[in-house]
Amino acid sequence: MNKIIIVDDSAVLRTTIQNALNSEGYEVLATAQGSQELYNALNNGLVPEIILLDMFFPEESGMDILKSLKEQYPEIKVLVITAMHKESLAKEVKAAGADDILYKPFDMDDLTTAIQKLSV
């Protein structure tokens, strides 16, 4: 079973993803609106195997969060979830250490497939 943290500024999307993943048997350790909540969870011992990370937040850069995560927790897989369909962004997140990228809107089958690929 994969332990997952969801980081997205949309409460609706976080809840939707959490409910879908829970129904598929995944364990969602926490959801976070941004880096502060994410690091609070990590510092409190909630260490996931996979983090679902949006790229755009009102107060901060998802790219900065990604780089910081990969420096501090290189063993955690990061699946970037973003609505920006740019080839340059895909290259940039991969170069920063993202393990994969999934474009919004996505269906839950696409999400679980992406998570399964990271679990191998």
N, C-alpha and C positions, 0 to 999 in steps of 0.2 A: 504494500500500500504506500502510495506517495503522500508525503506531508508537504503541504503547499501553503504559501502566504500570497494573498492577492493585494496588489498595490495599484489603486486607481482612484482618481478624485471623484468618480461617480459612485455614489452610494447605491444607486439602483443597479448598476452593472456589477459592483462587488457582491451584492446580495444575490443577484441572478446567477453569477458564476459559482458562488459558494453553494447555493442550493443544488445546482446542476452537478457539481463535482461531488457533493455529499451523496447525492442519489446514485452516483456511479461508483461509490465506495472509496473515494479519496478522502483524506483527512485534511480539512482546511484548518490550519493552526490559528490563523488570524487574518483579518482584513485590515488594510491601512489606507488612509486617505492621502498619505504622503510619507516623506522620509522620516519625520519625527515618530509617527506611529510605527513605522517599519522597524526603526532602530530600537524603539522601546520594546517591541516584541522580541527582537533578536537578543537584546541585552537581558531580557527576562528568561532566556533559555529556550525560547521557541525557535528551534533551528530546523528549517524545512529542507527538503531535498530540492524543491523547485520554488522559485518566486515568479509570479506573473506580474510584470511591471509595465505600466503605461509609460509613455515617453513625455507627456505634456501635462504639467501641473501649474496652477495659477502662480505659486510662489517660487517654484524651483524647476530645475531641468531634470528630466528623467535620465538624460545622458550622464549627468553628474552623479545621480544616484547609482546608475549602473556601474560606472567606473569605481566608485567607492565600494560598492558591494563586492565587485570582483577582486579588489585589493584586499579587503578584510575577510571575505568568505569565498575564496576561489573554488571551494568544493560544491557550493550551491549552484545549481543550474538556474539560468535566468531565461525565461521566455518573455520576450517583449511583445506587448499587445498595443497596437497603435492604429489610429484611423488615417495616418498620413502614409499614402501609397507613393513613396518616392524611392527610386533605386538607390539614390545617394544615402538616404537614411538607413536602408537595409545594410549597406556596406559599412556605414559608420557604426551602427550598433554591433555588428559582427566584429569589427576591428576593436571595439571597446570591451569585447568579451561576452556578448550575448550568445546564448547557445542556439536560439532560433527566434524567428519573428512571425507573428500572426497578425493579420490585418483585420481591423474592425470594419464593418460588422462581420462577425463569424458565427457559425452555428456551433452548438456544443459538441457535435461529432468532430468538427475540425479541431476544437480545443482538446478534446480527449485524445485524438490522434497525435497531436503535437506533443502532449504530455507523455504519451506512451513512447514516442520516439526518443524523448530525453531520458526515459527510464531504463533504456537498454544498456 
